[in-house]
Amino acid sequence: MSQLTRMLAVAGLSTLLALPAMAAKIKIATNVADTSNWVVGAKRFKEIVERESGGRHQVEIHANGVLSGRNDRVELEMAQAGAVEIIMKTTPWLAQLHPDFMVMSVPWVFPDSKTAMAVMDGAIGERLNKHLQSRNLHALGWGSGSFFQLYTNKGPMKAPDDLKGVKIRTPGLNLYLDSWKAIGANPVAMNFAEVFSALQAGAIDGGISPIPLIYSSRFYEVSKNISVVNFSFEAVGFIASNTFWSKLSEADKTLVRKAATEAMAHQRKVADDEEADLVKKMQAAGVNVYTPTTTELNAFKAKLEPVMPGFRKQIGEDLMKLVESEVARVRKP
């Protein structure tokens, strides 16, 4: 029996298929910790759906990868098969499904999270949603995964030269691997679930993750240095299985879509508001949080100049121009 087959049995696919269209048990699966702001958003969705449906729809939240064995690929396949109703996946990870998702990860393309999310709510999001629909998935909304920061056991990292020989974990996207190699580090692709133990064992010297994930995943307990470089943004997809979505009545689709929109708006606010507090908590735990000067940050950016044309070609010049025009539109006074 394959791993996916076992996971399908655990998730209870047969239970979903036996339910009438007028009521559903909505299982949300995510591999992040139950303390994450992603789960805060999922809880708001649960609250709205159960209240507005008068209890017809019941929402179960399964965090910490309990349904998928913390395997991102299995979690995705469960949603595609209809074994879970909703999953939460980031745009860098979704780039494995279609390269267009990489556009949200281009280094330093977004000046702040509000701009990034406004872009995601427009033409870019519509284009990416179509790629999900062709894979039996349906985007209900997008939350903020925040900006990737650099955390290391050694440090602080103030300049590219500080990263020579430093082994850092990145998501397995060539854009990340090639970027940090160009900067001077030794980047390593690694499953997110393996990062904490790898830090403890010294198999890696650090990595890149948003502040909320550095905190909720407890990376700061091992890596005592964080450089706030705002390297790259990630959006979090609140993504339904089309098997589930297609069985809903039009009224219930409206209810679920509205709940997802409100839930992700709440998650975005929490993500933005909590970062300063999380930084203070990590500093109190002995973490050195360093914000590079403009000159120092420009030195990092300069290292990417030789590889940026390749990124633009890989993503597509039309899509790059679209995201740049969308950023300009959003920021226009």
N, C-alpha and C positions, 0 to 999 in steps of 0.2 A: 504493500500500500504506500503510495507516494505521500510526501509531506503535505502537499496541498489537499489530498483526499482526506487525510487525518484531520486537517484543520477545518475542512468543510463539515465533517461529522461533528466536530466540537461546536462549531458555530450554529449547527442546527438548520441546515438548508431546508430540510423537509418540513420544519415548523413554519418557515416563511411561506412555502408553497401551499400549505394547508390552510393558511389564513384567508378569510374573505377579503375582497378588495376594500371593503368599507372600514376595516380595522387592520392595524399592523403593529408588530413589535419591531421597532427601528433600532438596530444595533449599530453603534458608532465604534469603529476600531481605530486606534492610534498607537504608535510605538513610543510616543513621548511619555514622560512621567505624569502621574496624575496631579502633580503640583503645577504643571505648565499652564501658561495662559491659553494654550490651545484648548485644554480641557475646560477652562473657564468659559470659553466660547461655546463648547459643546453642552455645558450645563445650562447656559442661557437658552440654547436651542431646545433642549429637553423641557425646560420650564414653559416656554412659549407653546410648543406643540401640544404638550399634555393639557395645558390650560385651554387653549383655543379649540382643541378637538373634544373637549369635555371628557377626556380620559380614553377616548376610542383608540388613540395611538399612544403607545407606551415606548419610551426611549431608554435604552440601556447604553451606558458609556463604558467601554472596555479600553482602559489606558494601559501603559506599561507593556504593550505588545502581548497581552495575555491570550489573544485569539490567534495571533500569527507566529508566535514564538519569536517575536521581535524581528521578524524577517520582512523587509519592505516588499520584496517581490511577491511573497506569499500573500501579504495583506492586499496588494493590488489585485492579484488573481482571484482572491476571495470576493472582492467587490465585482469584478467582471463576471464571475460565475453566479452572483446573487446570494452568496453565503453571508455577507454582511451588507447592510443597506447604505452605510456611509463610511468613508475613510477620510483621513486628513493627510495630504501629501504636499510637499513643497515643490516650487517650480524647478529648482535644480534637479531634484530627483525625477520629476516628470519629463525632464529633457531626455531621459532614456526612451520615452515613448515617441517624442517628436523633437527635433532640434530647435524648433521655434521657441520652446520654453526657455532656451538659453538666454534669450534676449533680456529677461528680467535679471540675469546674473552678471551682465557685463560690468566689469569693475568701474566704480565711480560714475555710473551713468545717471544715478538719481541723487539729488542733493539732500533729500530727507524722506522719511517714510510716508508722510502725507502725500507728497508728489508721486511716489511710487505707487501707492494704493489708488490715487486718482487716475493714473495711467492704466492701472489694471482694470479699473471700472469702465474704461472706454474701449476704443477700437482694438487695443492689444488683447484685452481680456476676451473680447468676442472672438477674435481669431484663435486664441488658445483653446477656448471652450469647444470649438468645432473639432479640434484634434481629439479631445476627450470623447466626444459623442461618437466618433467613428470607432471607438474602442469599448463600446458598451458602458460608457461612463457619462455622467452629467454633472457639470459644475453648478452647485447651488449658490456658491459665494466664495469670496476670497478674503482671507485674513492676513495679518502682518506677521511675518516671521522675523522681522527686524534685519539689521545690518550685521554682516559677519565681522567679528573682531578677532584679533590674534591673541591667543593665550599660550603661554610657554612656561616650562619649568625653569628655564634660564631667562635672564632678562634684567631690566626691561629692554625691549626691542625698539630702538629709536631710529635705526637706519638699516638699509638693505645689508650692509656689511655685517651687522649683528646676527644675521640669519644664516651666514655661511656654515654649511654642514648641519644645520638644525633640521631635525626630522619632524615635519608637521603633518598632521592628518587633515585631508580635505575630502569633501564629497568626491565621488568617482567621476567627475565631469572634467574632460580635457581642458576646458576653459580655466578651471581652478588649478589643475595640476600644472599646466603650462605657465600660468600667471606666476605662481609661487616659485617655480623653477627659474623663471626669468628674473624674479626679484632676488634670488640667491639661495633660497631654502632647498631642502630635500623633501619634496612633497610625497605623501603616501596616501593612496586611496584605501579606505577601511570602512567596514560596516559600522554605523553609528553605535550599535550595541556593544562593540568591542573596545570603544575608545577609552573608557574609564580604566579598565584592567590594563590596557596597553600603556597608559600614562603611569600607572602604579608600577608596572614592570620595567619601565624605562625603554620600552620598545619604540615609543615615539616621545618627542620632546615637547609636543604641544599640538595645536591645531587651530582651525578657524570655525567659529560658531557665533551665533548671536548671543548677546548678554543673557537673555532669559534662559536659553538652553545651557549655557555655561553654568548658570546657577542651578536650574532644576535637575541637571544631570550630574551635579556636584564635581565638575571638572576642576573648579577652583580649589577644592580640597587638596589637589595634587599640584596643579599649575598655579603658581603664586604670582604670575605676572600677566597682565592684560594690556595690550596696546590698542587703543581705540582708533582704528584706522578706517572704519566704515567702508570696508573693502567692496562689499557686494550685497545686494538686497535679495531677500527671498520672500515670495508670497506663499501663503498656505491655502491650498485648495480644500474646500469643504465639498467633497465629491460623492455624489450618489451613484449607486449601481443603477444602470438603466433598467435592469430586471425589476427592481423595486419601483423606480420612477414611473415606468410605463404602466404599472398596475394601479396607480393612484387616479382617483377621479380628478376632474379639472378643479373642483373646489379644494380638494386636498393638496393638489399641486400648488395652488395659490397659497394655501396655508403654510406648506413646507418651505416654499421659496421665500415667503415673507419672514418666517421664523429664522431661516438661514441668514437672510440679509441683516436682520436685527442682531442676531447672535454674532456675526462677523464684525459688525460695526462696534459692538461691545468689546469683542476681543481686540480689535485694533486699538481702541482707547486704552484698554488695560495694558497692552503691550507697550504703548508709548509712555504711559504714566508710570509703569513699574520700573523702568530701566534705572532711573536715578536712585531709587530705593534699593534695588538689587546691587548696584555698584557700592553703595554705602555698606550694605550687609557683608559683601565680599571684602571690602577694605577692613571692616571690623574683624574679619577672620584672618587678617594678615596678608591680603592680596594687594600687590602694588598695581594700581591702575594708572596707566600713563597715556596722556593725549599728546600725540606728536604736534610740533609746531607746523605751520603752513609750509615752511621750507623743508622740514623733515618729511612731511607727507608727499610733497612734490618729488622728492628723491625716489620714493616708492613708485609713484606714478610714472616717472621717467623710465624706469626699468621695463615698463610694459610697452613702451612705444614701438619696439621692434616686433612684438607679437600681436599688437592690436589689429593691423591689417588682415592677418590671418583669421582672427576672430570674426571680423566684419564679413569676410568672404564666406566663412563657415555658416554664420547665421543668415547671411543674405543682406545685401546692401539696401534692398527695399524695406526690409523689416527694421534694420538699424535706423534708417532715415525716419521711419514711422515712429519709432519709440522716441527719437530725438525731437521730432516735431510735436509729439504728445507732451513731452516734458516742457517744451517751450510754451505750448498752449496752456497747460495747467498753471504755469508760473507767470503767465502774462497778467499784469496788473489790471 
